[in-house]
Amino acid sequence: MNPGFFATTHAHLMLILLPIIYLGKPDGPTCHTGSETCYFTSIGDLFKEQEVEETNLALTTLYSLEATISKRELELAGKHGKPSWTKQLLLDENLLCSKIREEADELCRTLEEKEDSSCTVSEMADVIYHAMVLLRHKDVKIENVLEVLGEDSLNRV
């Protein structure tokens, strides 16, 4: 085998959202950066305990969202026609900032107006999405934000 490939050992079809999960053993670096992996947690850690599994799911989702936003930014140069919402936000700083303010206000109103938790979850997702578009626009990686959160966690608790 050549470096940068996986030897697939298992394939699983999940019933939720029908993803296919491949388990494999890497043969050399598998990340586009030359690192051992693009994922910053070991797949083995996912199965240790529920709390770890939930944390890794959140990180994987954030990294996946970051990659999708970056892809939309790369598509800006070559495509014509109506751009996606993400592309519109990347092209218009004023629109992006107004959406972040709007979504943050809507999140706060879920508390003030005693809305149910599903509204809070939805609004928080909107805040995170729009904030991550801003991070992409500023060329800041979510990993940098997570590092600061980790460093400051003792002070915040």
PyMOL commands that set and color helices and strands:
alter all, ss='L'
color gray80, all
select helices_A, chain A and resi 43-47+50-75+85-91+93-112+117-137+142-156
alter helices_A, ss='H'
color red, helices_A
select strands_A, chain A and resi 5-13+20-27
alter strands_A, ss='S'
color yellow, strands_A
deselect
rebuild
show_as cartoon
